Amino acid sequence: MRYILLATCALGACTIQPADQNTVNETVVTENVVAEVPPPELTIPVNAIENAAVETPAVDETAQGAANVVQSYYALIGERKYADAWALWEDVGKASGMSAQAFTASFDKYAAYNAQVGSPGAVDAGAGQRFVTVPVQINGKLKTGALVSMTGSVTLHRTVADGASVEQKSWRIRTADIKPRPDPGPTTTPPPLDNRSTARYKCIDGSRMSAAFDPDNGKVTITRGSKITVLKQERVASGIRYVAGGTSFAGKGESMTFSQPGLPPLPCSPIRR
């Protein structure tokens, strides 16, 4: 910098004034300090990552937690995610007794597969072990078109012993007892009940008659000798009453009274066989 000034002054015939030595020294020191200060850096302690807490998913230890696993299991089957469903068996699928490929083949024959999961039973506690049984009802349809209906239960297990892994502490399927439900056969409509009945009566004048009651159609057919009369039922406060064209047959309990136009009423009693 001083060389540049000397050259400039030589050309301009200027007189150089000696600078204050302290000022020069301060300037140089200041420039050196600024040049040597490194930019700020973010320093992370070496053990920061080692000491960081490792988060693990919480395990639902309740019986409903086990039922939720069964819900997920059948939902995955319905979505054809067979490998994921197989992994929900204990020992990473091995408790199913099948390989992942065989498991997939066993369900691939279905065109539709639905499950209704019931309320779980109580948690059965053992020595460091937990078990829950969940009822299940299956309805499906094979690719052949045949319908499938099964019912049973799924038993789940988890370990609570010290040192168990997260997988071992989670509810996993241990056994599944699912059996076909008996075929109820074709649905048939039961025949209607026959509520008709016939009673024979002996009247006070010595005459006899039969009365064929048909409550479903609200009528009675009276037969006296060769004469047949059909009467319609009327609603009354108590007892029964049938009428038609001035003729009536009414009573309460077993005794009845038969009346015809222009004739006195005839009390009648049932004939016991």
RALINSUL-V939142 format. One record per residue. N is the residue number from 1. SS is DSSP state (a for helix, b for strand, c for the rest). Layout:
BEGIN
((N;SS) (N;SS))
END
This chain:
BEGIN
((1;c) (2;a) (3;a) (4;a) (5;a) (6;a) (7;a) (8;a) (9;a) (10;a) (11;a) (12;a) (13;c) (14;c) (15;c) (16;c) (17;c) (18;c) (19;c) (20;c) (21;a) (22;a) (23;a) (24;a) (25;a) (26;a) (27;a) (28;a) (29;a) (30;a) (31;a) (32;a) (33;a) (34;a) (35;a) (36;a) (37;c) (38;c) (39;c) (40;c) (41;c) (42;c) (43;c) (44;c) (45;c) (46;c) (47;c) (48;a) (49;a) (50;a) (51;a) (52;c) (53;c) (54;c) (55;c) (56;c) (57;c) (58;c) (59;c) (60;c) (61;c) (62;c) (63;a) (64;a) (65;a) (66;a) (67;a) (68;a) (69;a) (70;a) (71;a) (72;a) (73;a) (74;a) (75;a) (76;a) (77;a) (78;a) (79;c) (80;c) (81;c) (82;a) (83;a) (84;a) (85;a) (86;a) (87;c) (88;c) (89;b) (90;c) (91;c) (92;c) (93;c) (94;a) (95;a) (96;a) (97;c) (98;c) (99;c) (100;a) (101;a) (102;a) (103;a) (104;a) (105;a) (106;a) (107;a) (108;c) (109;c) (110;b) (111;b) (112;b) (113;b) (114;b) (115;b) (116;b) (117;b) (118;b) (119;b) (120;b) (121;c) (122;c) (123;c) (124;b) (125;b) (126;c) (127;c) (128;c) (129;b) (130;b) (131;b) (132;b) (133;b) (134;b) (135;b) (136;b) (137;b) (138;b) (139;b) (140;b) (141;b) (142;b) (143;c) (144;c) (145;c) (146;c) (147;b) (148;b) (149;b) (150;b) (151;b) (152;b) (153;b) (154;b) (155;b) (156;b) (157;b) (158;b) (159;b) (160;c) (161;c) (162;c) (163;c) (164;c) (165;c) (166;a) (167;a) (168;a) (169;a) (170;c) (171;c) (172;b) (173;b) (174;b) (175;b) (176;b) (177;b) (178;b) (179;b) (180;b) (181;c) (182;c) (183;c) (184;c) (185;c) (186;c) (187;c) (188;c) (189;c) (190;c) (191;c) (192;c) (193;c) (194;c) (195;c) (196;c) (197;b) (198;b) (199;b) (200;b) (201;b) (202;b) (203;b) (204;c) (205;c) (206;c) (207;c) (208;b) (209;b) (210;b) (211;b) (212;b) (213;b) (214;b) (215;c) (216;c) (217;c) (218;c) (219;b) (220;b) (221;b) (222;b) (223;b) (224;b) (225;c) (226;c) (227;b) (228;b) (229;b) (230;b) (231;b) (232;b) (233;b) (234;b) (235;c) (236;c) (237;c) (238;c) (239;c) (240;b) (241;b) (242;b) (243;b) (244;b) (245;c) (246;c) (247;b) (248;b) (249;b) (250;b) (251;b) (252;b) (253;c) (254;c) (255;b) (256;b) (257;b) (258;b) (259;b) (260;c) (261;c) (262;c) (263;c) (264;c) (265;c) (266;b) (267;b) (268;b) (269;b) (270;b) (271;c) (272;c) (273;c))
END
